[in-house]
Amino acid sequence: MTRKQKDNSGVLFRNQKKMNSKQPDYTGSCLIDGFEYWQSAWLKTSESGEKFMSFAYTRKEKKGVQQKIDGPNNV
């Protein structure tokens, strides 16, 4: 069963195909204000030894044009 993505939410999955440190540890997608994005996350450690995640977002494009998804939260 496929669920429709809720606005201002997303999912991440462990990157099983990671081959080098520049590739993300997790990948997924999200929907922000009606626009779809690819999201990537890296597990990192600060200089003080604290672990954190770093994120990057790239808009998904369909045929070269970003299309807003209509939904109940979009006016």
Predicted model as a PDB file, atoms N, CA, C, CB and O in Angstrom, pLDDT in the B-factor column:
MODEL        1                                                                  
ATOM      1  N   MET A   1       0.834  -1.168   0.000  1.00 58.00           N  
ATOM      2  CA  MET A   1       0.000   0.000   0.000  1.00 58.00           C  
ATOM      3  C   MET A   1       0.889   1.246   0.000  1.00 58.00           C  
ATOM      4  CB  MET A   1      -0.955  -0.010   1.211  1.00 58.00           C  
ATOM      5  O   MET A   1       1.809   1.355   0.811  1.00 58.00           O  
ATOM      6  N   THR A   2       0.617   2.169  -0.897  1.00 65.00           N  
ATOM      7  CA  THR A   2       1.372   3.410  -0.992  1.00 65.00           C  
ATOM      8  C   THR A   2       0.626   4.502  -0.247  1.00 65.00           C  
ATOM      9  CB  THR A   2       1.606   3.811  -2.468  1.00 65.00           C  
ATOM     10  O   THR A   2      -0.574   4.694  -0.448  1.00 65.00           O  
ATOM     11  N   ARG A   3       1.336   5.212   0.609  1.00 74.00           N  
ATOM     12  CA  ARG A   3       0.725   6.314   1.347  1.00 74.00           C  
ATOM     13  C   ARG A   3       1.081   7.633   0.684  1.00 74.00           C  
ATOM     14  CB  ARG A   3       1.180   6.309   2.823  1.00 74.00           C  
ATOM     15  O   ARG A   3       2.182   7.799   0.160  1.00 74.00           O  
ATOM     16  N   LYS A   4       0.155   8.557   0.710  1.00 82.00           N  
ATOM     17  CA  LYS A   4       0.413   9.883   0.173  1.00 82.00           C  
ATOM     18  C   LYS A   4       1.222  10.665   1.203  1.00 82.00           C  
ATOM     19  CB  LYS A   4      -0.918  10.620  -0.182  1.00 82.00           C  
ATOM     20  O   LYS A   4       0.912  10.647   2.394  1.00 82.00           O  
ATOM     21  N   GLN A   5       2.251  11.345   0.735  1.00 85.00           N  
ATOM     22  CA  GLN A   5       3.122  12.140   1.607  1.00 85.00           C  
ATOM     23  C   GLN A   5       2.347  13.313   2.178  1.00 85.00           C  
ATOM     24  CB  GLN A   5       4.367  12.642   0.840  1.00 85.00           C  
ATOM     25  O   GLN A   5       1.684  14.037   1.435  1.00 85.00           O  
ATOM     26  N   LYS A   6       2.421  13.508   3.488  1.00 92.00           N  
ATOM     27  CA  LYS A   6       1.788  14.662   4.129  1.00 92.00           C  
ATOM     28  C   LYS A   6       2.706  15.870   3.979  1.00 92.00           C  
ATOM     29  CB  LYS A   6       1.485  14.377   5.636  1.00 92.00           C  
ATOM     30  O   LYS A   6       3.930  15.740   3.973  1.00 92.00           O  
ATOM     31  N   ASP A   7       2.093  17.049   3.858  1.00 94.00           N  
ATOM     32  CA  ASP A   7       2.876  18.273   3.706  1.00 94.00           C  
ATOM     33  C   ASP A   7       3.731  18.519   4.953  1.00 94.00           C  
ATOM     34  CB  ASP A   7       1.948  19.480   3.442  1.00 94.00           C  
ATOM     35  O   ASP A   7       3.322  18.229   6.078  1.00 94.00           O  
ATOM     36  N   ASN A   8       4.913  19.054   4.720  1.00 94.00           N  
ATOM     37  CA  ASN A   8       5.878  19.370   5.782  1.00 94.00           C  
ATOM     38  C   ASN A   8       6.312  18.126   6.563  1.00 94.00           C  
ATOM     39  CB  ASN A   8       5.278  20.393   6.744  1.00 94.00           C  
ATOM     40  O   ASN A   8       6.458  18.153   7.785  1.00 94.00           O  
ATOM     41  N   SER A   9       6.512  17.035   5.817  1.00 96.00           N  
ATOM     42  CA  SER A   9       7.023  15.800   6.414  1.00 96.00           C  
ATOM     43  C   SER A   9       7.904  15.083   5.394  1.00 96.00           C  
ATOM     44  CB  SER A   9       5.853  14.874   6.884  1.00 96.00           C  
ATOM     45  O   SER A   9       7.898  15.411   4.207  1.00 96.00           O  
ATOM     46  N   GLY A  10       8.655  14.107   5.876  1.00 96.00           N  
ATOM     47  CA  GLY A  10       9.536  13.374   4.979  1.00 96.00           C  
ATOM     48  C   GLY A  10       9.958  12.047   5.571  1.00 96.00           C  
ATOM     49  O   GLY A  10       9.625  11.725   6.712  1.00 96.00           O  
ATOM     50  N   VAL A  11      10.701  11.274   4.779  1.00 96.00           N  
ATOM     51  CA  VAL A  11      11.212   9.975   5.209  1.00 96.00           C  
ATOM     52  C   VAL A  11      12.666   9.847   4.786  1.00 96.00           C  
ATOM     53  CB  VAL A  11      10.364   8.817   4.619  1.00 96.00           C  
ATOM     54  O   VAL A  11      13.081  10.403   3.769  1.00 96.00           O  
ATOM     55  N   LEU A  12      13.439   9.105   5.581  1.00 97.00           N  
ATOM     56  CA  LEU A  12      14.829   8.810   5.260  1.00 97.00           C  
ATOM     57  C   LEU A  12      15.061   7.314   5.413  1.00 97.00           C  
ATOM     58  CB  LEU A  12      15.800   9.619   6.166  1.00 97.00           C  
ATOM     59  O   LEU A  12      14.508   6.678   6.310  1.00 97.00           O  
ATOM     60  N   PHE A  13      15.884   6.757   4.527  1.00 97.00           N  
ATOM     61  CA  PHE A  13      16.256   5.351   4.564  1.00 97.00           C  
ATOM     62  C   PHE A  13      17.769   5.252   4.505  1.00 97.00           C  
ATOM     63  CB  PHE A  13      15.597   4.559   3.399  1.00 97.00           C  
ATOM     64  O   PHE A  13      18.421   6.064   3.848  1.00 97.00           O  
ATOM     65  N   ARG A  14      18.331   4.265   5.185  1.00 98.00           N  
ATOM     66  CA  ARG A  14      19.783   4.055   5.145  1.00 98.00           C  
ATOM     67  C   ARG A  14      20.201   3.815   3.692  1.00 98.00           C  
ATOM     68  CB  ARG A  14      20.210   2.845   6.060  1.00 98.00           C  
ATOM     69  O   ARG A  14      19.560   3.047   2.976  1.00 98.00           O  
ATOM     70  N   ASN A  15      21.274   4.472   3.266  1.00 97.00           N  
ATOM     71  CA  ASN A  15      21.793   4.339   1.904  1.00 97.00           C  
ATOM     72  C   ASN A  15      22.590   3.031   1.815  1.00 97.00           C  
ATOM     73  CB  ASN A  15      22.688   5.577   1.511  1.00 97.00           C  
ATOM     74  O   ASN A  15      23.750   2.975   2.222  1.00 97.00           O  
ATOM     75  N   GLN A  16      21.964   1.997   1.286  1.00 96.00           N  
ATOM     76  CA  GLN A  16      22.587   0.675   1.174  1.00 96.00           C  
ATOM     77  C   GLN A  16      23.657   0.632   0.079  1.00 96.00           C  
ATOM     78  CB  GLN A  16      21.523  -0.379   0.894  1.00 96.00           C  
ATOM     79  O   GLN A  16      24.457  -0.303   0.034  1.00 96.00           O  
ATOM     80  N   LYS A  17      23.678   1.641  -0.807  1.00 95.00           N  
ATOM     81  CA  LYS A  17      24.608   1.654  -1.944  1.00 95.00           C  
ATOM     82  C   LYS A  17      25.774   2.617  -1.743  1.00 95.00           C  
ATOM     83  CB  LYS A  17      23.867   2.023  -3.211  1.00 95.00           C  
ATOM     84  O   LYS A  17      26.487   2.922  -2.699  1.00 95.00           O  
ATOM     85  N   LYS A  18      25.981   3.096  -0.533  1.00 96.00           N  
ATOM     86  CA  LYS A  18      27.050   4.056  -0.257  1.00 96.00           C  
ATOM     87  C   LYS A  18      28.407   3.429  -0.542  1.00 96.00           C  
ATOM     88  CB  LYS A  18      26.981   4.544   1.204  1.00 96.00           C  
ATOM     89  O   LYS A  18      28.727   2.351  -0.042  1.00 96.00           O  
ATOM     90  N   MET A  19      29.213   4.135  -1.370  1.00 96.00           N  
ATOM     91  CA  MET A  19      30.518   3.606  -1.759  1.00 96.00           C  
ATOM     92  C   MET A  19      31.672   4.502  -1.321  1.00 96.00           C  
ATOM     93  CB  MET A  19      30.568   3.416  -3.254  1.00 96.00           C  
ATOM     94  O   MET A  19      32.822   4.062  -1.331  1.00 96.00           O  
ATOM     95  N   ASN A  20      31.392   5.759  -0.933  1.00 96.00           N  
ATOM     96  CA  ASN A  20      32.451   6.641  -0.439  1.00 96.00           C  
ATOM     97  C   ASN A  20      31.869   7.636   0.558  1.00 96.00           C  
ATOM     98  CB  ASN A  20      33.142   7.386  -1.610  1.00 96.00           C  
ATOM     99  O   ASN A  20      30.650   7.755   0.681  1.00 96.00           O  
ATOM    100  N   SER A  21      32.736   8.347   1.264  1.00 90.00           N  
ATOM    101  CA  SER A  21      32.303   9.226   2.350  1.00 90.00           C  
ATOM    102  C   SER A  21      31.520  10.449   1.884  1.00 90.00           C  
ATOM    103  CB  SER A  21      33.492   9.677   3.127  1.00 90.00           C  
ATOM    104  O   SER A  21      30.827  11.077   2.684  1.00 90.00           O  
ATOM    105  N   LYS A  22      31.619  10.792   0.615  1.00 94.00           N  
ATOM    106  CA  LYS A  22      30.874  11.951   0.112  1.00 94.00           C  
ATOM    107  C   LYS A  22      29.407  11.616  -0.137  1.00 94.00           C  
ATOM    108  CB  LYS A  22      31.510  12.467  -1.175  1.00 94.00           C  
ATOM    109  O   LYS A  22      28.568  12.516  -0.178  1.00 94.00           O  
ATOM    110  N   GLN A  23      29.094  10.357  -0.300  1.00 97.00           N  
ATOM    111  CA  GLN A  23      27.708   9.956  -0.504  1.00 97.00           C  
ATOM    112  C   GLN A  23      26.976   9.957   0.836  1.00 97.00           C  
ATOM    113  CB  GLN A  23      27.630   8.557  -1.172  1.00 97.00           C  
ATOM    114  O   GLN A  23      27.575   9.664   1.870  1.00 97.00           O  
ATOM    115  N   PRO A  24      25.675  10.289   0.823  1.00 98.00           N  
ATOM    116  CA  PRO A  24      24.933  10.378   2.081  1.00 98.00           C  
ATOM    117  C   PRO A  24      24.757   9.023   2.769  1.00 98.00           C  
ATOM    118  CB  PRO A  24      23.577  10.992   1.829  1.00 98.00           C  
ATOM    119  O   PRO A  24      24.715   7.977   2.121  1.00 98.00           O  
ATOM    120  N   ASP A  25      24.655   9.072   4.099  1.00 98.00           N  
ATOM    121  CA  ASP A  25      24.377   7.871   4.881  1.00 98.00           C  
ATOM    122  C   ASP A  25      22.901   7.493   4.789  1.00 98.00           C  
ATOM    123  CB  ASP A  25      24.780   8.080   6.347  1.00 98.00           C  
ATOM    124  O   ASP A  25      22.540   6.320   4.885  1.00 98.00           O  
ATOM    125  N   TYR A  26      22.053   8.506   4.601  1.00 98.00           N  
ATOM    126  CA  TYR A  26      20.611   8.290   4.470  1.00 98.00           C  
ATOM    127  C   TYR A  26      20.088   9.109   3.295  1.00 98.00           C  
ATOM    128  CB  TYR A  26      19.863   8.673   5.785  1.00 98.00           C  
ATOM    129  O   TYR A  26      20.592  10.199   3.021  1.00 98.00           O  
ATOM    130  N   THR A  27      19.084   8.589   2.604  1.00 98.00           N  
ATOM    131  CA  THR A  27      18.436   9.309   1.509  1.00 98.00           C  
ATOM    132  C   THR A  27      16.929   9.130   1.630  1.00 98.00           C  
ATOM    133  CB  THR A  27      18.946   8.809   0.122  1.00 98.00           C  
ATOM    134  O   THR A  27      16.447   8.184   2.253  1.00 98.00           O  
ATOM    135  N   GLY A  28      16.199  10.052   1.024  1.00 97.00           N  
ATOM    136  CA  GLY A  28      14.747   9.949   1.050  1.00 97.00           C  
ATOM    137  C   GLY A  28      14.119  11.130   0.360  1.00 97.00           C  
ATOM    138  O   GLY A  28      14.741  11.786  -0.475  1.00 97.00           O  
ATOM    139  N   SER A  29      12.884  11.394   0.715  1.00 96.00           N  
ATOM    140  CA  SER A  29      12.178  12.514   0.108  1.00 96.00           C  
ATOM    141  C   SER A  29      11.296  13.177   1.149  1.00 96.00           C  
ATOM    142  CB  SER A  29      11.340  12.051  -1.103  1.00 96.00           C  
ATOM    143  O   SER A  29      11.004  12.611   2.203  1.00 96.00           O  
ATOM    144  N   CYS A  30      10.877  14.403   0.821  1.00 96.00           N  
ATOM    145  CA  CYS A  30       9.989  15.141   1.712  1.00 96.00           C  
ATOM    146  C   CYS A  30       9.118  16.068   0.875  1.00 96.00           C  
ATOM    147  CB  CYS A  30      10.796  15.945   2.774  1.00 96.00           C  
ATOM    148  O   CYS A  30       9.387  16.322  -0.299  1.00 96.00           O  
ATOM    149  N   LEU A  31       8.075  16.560   1.511  1.00 96.00           N  
ATOM    150  CA  LEU A  31       7.142  17.491   0.885  1.00 96.00           C  
ATOM    151  C   LEU A  31       7.078  18.719   1.781  1.00 96.00           C  
ATOM    152  CB  LEU A  31       5.713  16.845   0.678  1.00 96.00           C  
ATOM    153  O   LEU A  31       6.635  18.636   2.927  1.00 96.00           O  
ATOM    154  N   ILE A  32       7.522  19.865   1.254  1.00 95.00           N  
ATOM    155  CA  ILE A  32       7.562  21.093   2.034  1.00 95.00           C  
ATOM    156  C   ILE A  32       6.772  22.170   1.304  1.00 95.00           C  
ATOM    157  CB  ILE A  32       9.024  21.551   2.282  1.00 95.00           C  
ATOM    158  O   ILE A  32       7.102  22.538   0.176  1.00 95.00           O  
ATOM    159  N   ASP A  33       5.741  22.664   1.947  1.00 94.00           N  
ATOM    160  CA  ASP A  33       4.857  23.689   1.363  1.00 94.00           C  
ATOM    161  C   ASP A  33       4.383  23.302  -0.031  1.00 94.00           C  
ATOM    162  CB  ASP A  33       5.577  25.038   1.302  1.00 94.00           C  
ATOM    163  O   ASP A  33       4.292  24.146  -0.922  1.00 94.00           O  
ATOM    164  N   GLY A  34       4.080  22.016  -0.214  1.00 93.00           N  
ATOM    165  CA  GLY A  34       3.532  21.538  -1.479  1.00 93.00           C  
ATOM    166  C   GLY A  34       4.559  21.195  -2.535  1.00 93.00           C  
ATOM    167  O   GLY A  34       4.179  20.755  -3.621  1.00 93.00           O  
ATOM    168  N   PHE A  35       5.846  21.375  -2.269  1.00 94.00           N  
ATOM    169  CA  PHE A  35       6.898  21.049  -3.228  1.00 94.00           C  
ATOM    170  C   PHE A  35       7.668  19.828  -2.759  1.00 94.00           C  
ATOM    171  CB  PHE A  35       7.851  22.243  -3.424  1.00 94.00           C  
ATOM    172  O   PHE A  35       7.993  19.702  -1.579  1.00 94.00           O  
ATOM    173  N   GLU A  36       7.960  18.921  -3.699  1.00 95.00           N  
ATOM    174  CA  GLU A  36       8.705  17.709  -3.382  1.00 95.00           C  
ATOM    175  C   GLU A  36      10.208  17.968  -3.439  1.00 95.00           C  
ATOM    176  CB  GLU A  36       8.322  16.578  -4.344  1.00 95.00           C  
ATOM    177  O   GLU A  36      10.698  18.689  -4.308  1.00 95.00           O  
ATOM    178  N   TYR A  37      10.928  17.363  -2.493  1.00 96.00           N  
ATOM    179  CA  TYR A  37      12.387  17.480  -2.422  1.00 96.00           C  
ATOM    180  C   TYR A  37      13.005  16.101  -2.208  1.00 96.00           C  
ATOM    181  CB  TYR A  37      12.810  18.447  -1.282  1.00 96.00           C  
ATOM    182  O   TYR A  37      12.408  15.239  -1.563  1.00 96.00           O  
ATOM    183  N   TRP A  38      14.211  15.898  -2.756  1.00 96.00           N  
ATOM    184  CA  TRP A  38      15.057  14.783  -2.364  1.00 96.00           C  
ATOM    185  C   TRP A  38      15.786  15.257  -1.130  1.00 96.00           C  
ATOM    186  CB  TRP A  38      16.053  14.334  -3.516  1.00 96.00           C  
ATOM    187  O   TRP A  38      16.201  16.414  -1.062  1.00 96.00           O  
ATOM    188  N   GLN A  39      15.951  14.381  -0.152  1.00 97.00           N  
ATOM    189  CA  GLN A  39      16.730  14.773   1.020  1.00 97.00           C  
ATOM    190  C   GLN A  39      17.839  13.758   1.265  1.00 97.00           C  
ATOM    191  CB  GLN A  39      15.823  14.899   2.268  1.00 97.00           C  
ATOM    192  O   GLN A  39      17.681  12.561   1.021  1.00 97.00           O  
ATOM    193  N   SER A  40      18.957  14.265   1.750  1.00 98.00           N  
ATOM    194  CA  SER A  40      20.126  13.443   2.046  1.00 98.00           C  
ATOM    195  C   SER A  40      20.622  13.809   3.432  1.00 98.00           C  
ATOM    196  CB  SER A  40      21.248  13.638   0.977  1.00 98.00           C  
ATOM    197  O   SER A  40      20.501  14.956   3.861  1.00 98.00           O  
ATOM    198  N   ALA A  41      21.185  12.821   4.139  1.00 98.00           N  
ATOM    199  CA  ALA A  41      21.699  13.073   5.487  1.00 98.00           C  
ATOM    200  C   ALA A  41      23.015  12.334   5.684  1.00 98.00           C  
ATOM    201  CB  ALA A  41      20.670  12.641   6.560  1.00 98.00           C  
ATOM    202  O   ALA A  41      23.186  11.199   5.239  1.00 98.00           O  
ATOM    203  N   TRP A  42      23.940  13.009   6.363  1.00 98.00           N  
ATOM    204  CA  TRP A  42      25.247  12.436   6.687  1.00 98.00           C  
ATOM    205  C   TRP A  42      25.389  12.385   8.193  1.00 98.00           C  
ATOM    206  CB  TRP A  42      26.405  13.257   6.047  1.00 98.00           C  
ATOM    207  O   TRP A  42      25.029  13.344   8.876  1.00 98.00           O  
ATOM    208  N   LEU A  43      25.908  11.287   8.728  1.00 97.00           N  
ATOM    209  CA  LEU A  43      26.233  11.181  10.152  1.00 97.00           C  
ATOM    210  C   LEU A  43      27.622  11.761  10.332  1.00 97.00           C  
ATOM    211  CB  LEU A  43      26.159   9.690  10.668  1.00 97.00           C  
ATOM    212  O   LEU A  43      28.560  11.344   9.652  1.00 97.00           O  
ATOM    213  N   LYS A  44      27.767  12.722  11.244  1.00 97.00           N  
ATOM    214  CA  LYS A  44      29.052  13.389  11.444  1.00 97.00           C  
ATOM    215  C   LYS A  44      29.357  13.503  12.927  1.00 97.00           C  
ATOM    216  CB  LYS A  44      29.054  14.780  10.790  1.00 97.00           C  
ATOM    217  O   LYS A  44      28.494  13.275  13.774  1.00 97.00           O  
ATOM    218  N   THR A  45      30.600  13.860  13.228  1.00 97.00           N  
ATOM    219  CA  THR A  45      31.037  14.086  14.599  1.00 97.00           C  
ATOM    220  C   THR A  45      31.728  15.443  14.662  1.00 97.00           C  
ATOM    221  CB  THR A  45      31.988  12.946  15.090  1.00 97.00           C  
ATOM    222  O   THR A  45      32.622  15.732  13.866  1.00 97.00           O  
ATOM    223  N   SER A  46      31.306  16.272  15.615  1.00 97.00           N  
ATOM    224  CA  SER A  46      31.898  17.605  15.768  1.00 97.00           C  
ATOM    225  C   SER A  46      33.294  17.490  16.360  1.00 97.00           C  
ATOM    226  CB  SER A  46      31.008  18.506  16.659  1.00 97.00           C  
ATOM    227  O   SER A  46      33.700  16.419  16.812  1.00 97.00           O  
ATOM    228  N   GLU A  47      34.025  18.599  16.355  1.00 97.00           N  
ATOM    229  CA  GLU A  47      35.374  18.618  16.931  1.00 97.00           C  
ATOM    230  C   GLU A  47      35.365  18.264  18.415  1.00 97.00           C  
ATOM    231  CB  GLU A  47      36.010  19.991  16.733  1.00 97.00           C  
ATOM    232  O   GLU A  47      36.349  17.742  18.940  1.00 97.00           O  
ATOM    233  N   SER A  48      34.248  18.549  19.092  1.00 98.00           N  
ATOM    234  CA  SER A  48      34.146  18.232  20.516  1.00 98.00           C  
ATOM    235  C   SER A  48      33.692  16.791  20.763  1.00 98.00           C  
ATOM    236  CB  SER A  48      33.183  19.193  21.190  1.00 98.00           C  
ATOM    237  O   SER A  48      33.579  16.356  21.909  1.00 98.00           O  
ATOM    238  N   GLY A  49      33.432  16.057  19.676  1.00 98.00           N  
ATOM    239  CA  GLY A  49      33.045  14.647  19.798  1.00 98.00           C  
ATOM    240  C   GLY A  49      31.549  14.397  19.810  1.00 98.00           C  
ATOM    241  O   GLY A  49      31.109  13.258  19.960  1.00 98.00           O  
ATOM    242  N   GLU A  50      30.760  15.463  19.651  1.00 98.00           N  
ATOM    243  CA  GLU A  50      29.300  15.309  19.644  1.00 98.00           C  
ATOM    244  C   GLU A  50      28.831  14.828  18.272  1.00 98.00           C  
ATOM    245  CB  GLU A  50      28.603  16.648  20.015  1.00 98.00           C  
ATOM    246  O   GLU A  50      29.232  15.381  17.247  1.00 98.00           O  
ATOM    247  N   LYS A  51      27.988  13.803  18.252  1.00 98.00           N  
ATOM    248  CA  LYS A  51      27.463  13.271  16.993  1.00 98.00           C  
ATOM    249  C   LYS A  51      26.260  14.092  16.546  1.00 98.00           C  
ATOM    250  CB  LYS A  51      27.075  11.779  17.144  1.00 98.00           C  
ATOM    251  O   LYS A  51      25.454  14.528  17.368  1.00 98.00           O  
ATOM    252  N   PHE A  52      26.146  14.301  15.220  1.00 98.00           N  
ATOM    253  CA  PHE A  52      25.019  15.040  14.663  1.00 98.00           C  
ATOM    254  C   PHE A  52      24.771  14.591  13.236  1.00 98.00           C  
ATOM    255  CB  PHE A  52      25.272  16.561  14.716  1.00 98.00           C  
ATOM    256  O   PHE A  52      25.563  13.842  12.663  1.00 98.00           O  
ATOM    257  N   MET A  53      23.661  15.054  12.664  1.00 97.00           N  
ATOM    258  CA  MET A  53      23.329  14.768  11.270  1.00 97.00           C  
ATOM    259  C   MET A  53      23.352  16.072  10.489  1.00 97.00           C  
ATOM    260  CB  MET A  53      21.939  14.072  11.150  1.00 97.00           C  
ATOM    261  O   MET A  53      22.903  17.109  10.978  1.00 97.00           O  
ATOM    262  N   SER A  54      23.875  16.013   9.282  1.00 97.00           N  
ATOM    263  CA  SER A  54      23.898  17.143   8.365  1.00 97.00           C  
ATOM    264  C   SER A  54      22.952  16.809   7.209  1.00 97.00           C  
ATOM    265  CB  SER A  54      25.363  17.444   7.851  1.00 97.00           C  
ATOM    266  O   SER A  54      22.992  15.698   6.680  1.00 97.00           O  
ATOM    267  N   PHE A  55      22.103  17.762   6.814  1.00 97.00           N  
ATOM    268  CA  PHE A  55      21.088  17.522   5.794  1.00 97.00           C  
ATOM    269  C   PHE A  55      21.300  18.387   4.559  1.00 97.00           C  
ATOM    270  CB  PHE A  55      19.711  17.774   6.363  1.00 97.00           C  
ATOM    271  O   PHE A  55      21.853  19.484   4.635  1.00 97.00           O  
ATOM    272  N   ALA A  56      20.846  17.866   3.416  1.00 97.00           N  
ATOM    273  CA  ALA A  56      20.819  18.628   2.158  1.00 97.00           C  
ATOM    274  C   ALA A  56      19.500  18.325   1.463  1.00 97.00           C  
ATOM    275  CB  ALA A  56      22.049  18.269   1.229  1.00 97.00           C  
ATOM    276  O   ALA A  56      19.000  17.201   1.524  1.00 97.00           O  
ATOM    277  N   TYR A  57      18.938  19.334   0.800  1.00 96.00           N  
ATOM    278  CA  TYR A  57      17.664  19.198   0.104  1.00 96.00           C  
ATOM    279  C   TYR A  57      17.807  19.676  -1.330  1.00 96.00           C  
ATOM    280  CB  TYR A  57      16.554  19.984   0.827  1.00 96.00           C  
ATOM    281  O   TYR A  57      18.423  20.709  -1.592  1.00 96.00           O  
ATOM    282  N   THR A  58      17.236  18.919  -2.255  1.00 96.00           N  
ATOM    283  CA  THR A  58      17.245  19.271  -3.670  1.00 96.00           C  
ATOM    284  C   THR A  58      15.827  19.110  -4.196  1.00 96.00           C  
ATOM    285  CB  THR A  58      18.258  18.385  -4.480  1.00 96.00           C  
ATOM    286  O   THR A  58      15.218  18.052  -4.042  1.00 96.00           O  
ATOM    287  N   ARG A  59      15.299  20.167  -4.819  1.00 95.00           N  
ATOM    288  CA  ARG A  59      13.930  20.081  -5.351  1.00 95.00           C  
ATOM    289  C   ARG A  59      13.832  19.019  -6.434  1.00 95.00           C  
ATOM    290  CB  ARG A  59      13.480  21.440  -5.911  1.00 95.00           C  
ATOM    291  O   ARG A  59      14.703  18.900  -7.296  1.00 95.00           O  
ATOM    292  N   LYS A  60      12.749  18.249  -6.369  1.00 94.00           N  
ATOM    293  CA  LYS A  60      12.455  17.288  -7.435  1.00 94.00           C  
ATOM    294  C   LYS A  60      11.844  18.086  -8.581  1.00 94.00           C  
ATOM    295  CB  LYS A  60      11.482  16.128  -6.943  1.00 94.00           C  
ATOM    296  O   LYS A  60      11.019  18.973  -8.363  1.00 94.00           O  
ATOM    297  N   GLU A  61      12.249  17.766  -9.784  1.00 85.00           N  
ATOM    298  CA  GLU A  61      11.698  18.465 -10.943  1.00 85.00           C  
ATOM    299  C   GLU A  61      11.082  17.475 -11.895  1.00 85.00           C  
ATOM    300  CB  GLU A  61      12.774  19.287 -11.655  1.00 85.00           C  
ATOM    301  O   GLU A  61      11.586  16.365 -12.068  1.00 85.00           O  
ATOM    302  N   LYS A  62       9.994  17.876 -12.512  1.00 70.00           N  
ATOM    303  CA  LYS A  62       9.322  17.040 -13.494  1.00 70.00           C  
ATOM    304  C   LYS A  62       9.374  17.752 -14.831  1.00 70.00           C  
ATOM    305  CB  LYS A  62       7.853  16.733 -13.076  1.00 70.00           C  
ATOM    306  O   LYS A  62       8.780  18.818 -14.997  1.00 70.00           O  
ATOM    307  N   LYS A  63      10.080  17.170 -15.780  1.00 61.00           N  
ATOM    308  CA  LYS A  63      10.218  17.739 -17.123  1.00 61.00           C  
ATOM    309  C   LYS A  63      10.753  19.157 -17.074  1.00 61.00           C  
ATOM    310  CB  LYS A  63       8.881  17.718 -17.848  1.00 61.00           C  
ATOM    311  O   LYS A  63      10.305  20.019 -17.830  1.00 61.00           O  
ATOM    312  N   GLY A  64      11.719  19.407 -16.180  1.00 60.00           N  
ATOM    313  CA  GLY A  64      12.385  20.691 -16.112  1.00 60.00           C  
ATOM    314  C   GLY A  64      11.627  21.793 -15.403  1.00 60.00           C  
ATOM    315  O   GLY A  64      12.129  22.912 -15.299  1.00 60.00           O  
ATOM    316  N   VAL A  65      10.421  21.507 -14.906  1.00 57.00           N  
ATOM    317  CA  VAL A  65       9.630  22.533 -14.232  1.00 57.00           C  
ATOM    318  C   VAL A  65       9.188  21.995 -12.882  1.00 57.00           C  
ATOM    319  CB  VAL A  65       8.401  22.958 -15.093  1.00 57.00           C  
ATOM    320  O   VAL A  65       8.648  20.893 -12.788  1.00 57.00           O  
ATOM    321  N   GLN A  66       9.419  22.778 -11.841  1.00 56.00           N  
ATOM    322  CA  GLN A  66       8.973  22.377 -10.506  1.00 56.00           C  
ATOM    323  C   GLN A  66       7.467  22.534 -10.430  1.00 56.00           C  
ATOM    324  CB  GLN A  66       9.675  23.215  -9.396  1.00 56.00           C  
ATOM    325  O   GLN A  66       6.937  23.605 -10.728  1.00 56.00           O  
ATOM    326  N   GLN A  67       6.775  21.478 -10.033  1.00 61.00           N  
ATOM    327  CA  GLN A  67       5.335  21.513  -9.944  1.00 61.00           C  
ATOM    328  C   GLN A  67       4.901  21.396  -8.497  1.00 61.00           C  
ATOM    329  CB  GLN A  67       4.717  20.404 -10.783  1.00 61.00           C  
ATOM    330  O   GLN A  67       5.364  20.515  -7.772  1.00 61.00           O  
ATOM    331  N   LYS A  68       4.022  22.273  -8.082  1.00 65.00           N  
ATOM    332  CA  LYS A  68       3.488  22.212  -6.724  1.00 65.00           C  
ATOM    333  C   LYS A  68       2.412  21.153  -6.665  1.00 65.00           C  
ATOM    334  CB  LYS A  68       2.932  23.583  -6.274  1.00 65.00           C  
ATOM    335  O   LYS A  68       1.579  21.047  -7.566  1.00 65.00           O  
ATOM    336  N   ILE A  69       2.431  20.362  -5.593  1.00 64.00           N  
ATOM    337  CA  ILE A  69       1.453  19.302  -5.424  1.00 64.00           C  
ATOM    338  C   ILE A  69       0.273  19.861  -4.665  1.00 64.00           C  
ATOM    339  CB  ILE A  69       2.059  18.080  -4.692  1.00 64.00           C  
ATOM    340  O   ILE A  69       0.437  20.433  -3.587  1.00 64.00           O  
ATOM    341  N   ASP A  70      -0.910  19.700  -5.217  1.00 66.00           N  
ATOM    342  CA  ASP A  70      -2.121  20.181  -4.546  1.00 66.00           C  
ATOM    343  C   ASP A  70      -2.518  19.194  -3.468  1.00 66.00           C  
ATOM    344  CB  ASP A  70      -3.282  20.381  -5.555  1.00 66.00           C  
ATOM    345  O   ASP A  70      -2.501  17.981  -3.677  1.00 66.00           O  
ATOM    346  N   GLY A  71      -2.867  19.719  -2.339  1.00 59.00           N  
ATOM    347  CA  GLY A  71      -3.287  18.868  -1.232  1.00 59.00           C  
ATOM    348  C   GLY A  71      -4.105  19.664  -0.258  1.00 59.00           C  
ATOM    349  O   GLY A  71      -4.349  20.852  -0.468  1.00 59.00           O  
ATOM    350  N   PRO A  72      -4.535  19.019   0.816  1.00 54.00           N  
ATOM    351  CA  PRO A  72      -5.411  19.705   1.772  1.00 54.00           C  
ATOM    352  C   PRO A  72      -4.748  20.867   2.491  1.00 54.00           C  
ATOM    353  CB  PRO A  72      -5.906  18.730   2.785  1.00 54.00           C  
ATOM    354  O   PRO A  72      -5.448  21.766   2.957  1.00 54.00           O  
ATOM    355  N   ASN A  73      -3.419  20.885   2.599  1.00 51.00           N  
ATOM    356  CA  ASN A  73      -2.741  21.978   3.288  1.00 51.00           C  
ATOM    357  C   ASN A  73      -2.337  23.094   2.344  1.00 51.00           C  
ATOM    358  CB  ASN A  73      -1.524  21.461   4.006  1.00 51.00           C  
ATOM    359  O   ASN A  73      -1.825  24.122   2.789  1.00 51.00           O  
ATOM    360  N   ASN A  74      -2.555  22.916   1.061  1.00 47.00           N  
ATOM    361  CA  ASN A  74      -2.164  23.918   0.074  1.00 47.00           C  
ATOM    362  C   ASN A  74      -3.369  24.754  -0.327  1.00 47.00           C  
ATOM    363  CB  ASN A  74      -1.538  23.252  -1.164  1.00 47.00           C  
ATOM    364  O   ASN A  74      -4.438  24.220  -0.624  1.00 47.00           O  
ATOM    365  N   VAL A  75      -3.190  26.046  -0.331  1.00 42.00           N  
ATOM    366  CA  VAL A  75      -4.294  26.940  -0.666  1.00 42.00           C  
ATOM    367  C   VAL A  75      -4.007  27.587  -2.006  1.00 42.00           C  
ATOM    368  CB  VAL A  75      -4.505  28.017   0.436  1.00 42.00           C  
ATOM    369  O   VAL A  75      -4.809  28.385  -2.491  1.00 42.00           O  
TER     370      VAL A  75                                                      
ENDMDL                                                                          
END                                                                             
